[in-house]
Amino acid sequence: MTFTRPTEEELRGYREKYNSVDLPHDISEDAVLIDKTIYTKGLLLGGSEAKTYVLAPDSAMRNVEGYEVYVYKRVNDNYMLFWQCSFRGHVKWLLTRDPKASEAEMQKIIWDRPEITSKNTGVRYCNGTCY
């Protein structure tokens, strides 16, 4: 997987494809081009907790909804929440850098966070959650 800055020509291609879509983030020069394989090439947008990932204009998905919104929310120095907001009913993950984190500690973090325990999952693209 490689991370690079997109050229102006690459940005122009993304803007042409996604211009009519109301993306949560603008396609700007601070975007990061991600190239995993030929099938998963895209552009990562957003400088806050929420990130928008748009598929490459020449990807297999030809429709303009070929993008996802990811949220990485810091809980503390050892924990982070991650979820995808592209569809209703999203799943949230608790990520940790501590390989010895106890089950009790993780459960406390889960039950102390209303953004995890809330049953309000009917908002597409996490509008109002993180922007």
HELIX and SHEET records of a PDB file:
HELIX    1   1 GLU A    8  TYR A   18  1                                  11    
HELIX    2   2 GLU A  103  TRP A  111  1                                   9    
HELIX    3   3 PRO A  114  THR A  117  1                                   4    
HELIX    4   4 ARG A  124  CYS A  126  5                                   3    
SHEET    1   A 7 THR A   2  THR A   4  0                                        
SHEET    2   A 7 VAL A  32  ASP A  35 -1                                        
SHEET    3   A 7 LYS A  41  LEU A  45 -1                                        
SHEET    4   A 7 ALA A  50  LEU A  55 -1                                        
SHEET    5   A 7 TYR A  67  ARG A  74 -1                                        
SHEET    6   A 7 TYR A  79  GLN A  84 -1                                        
SHEET    7   A 7 LYS A  92  THR A  96 -1                                        
END                                                                             
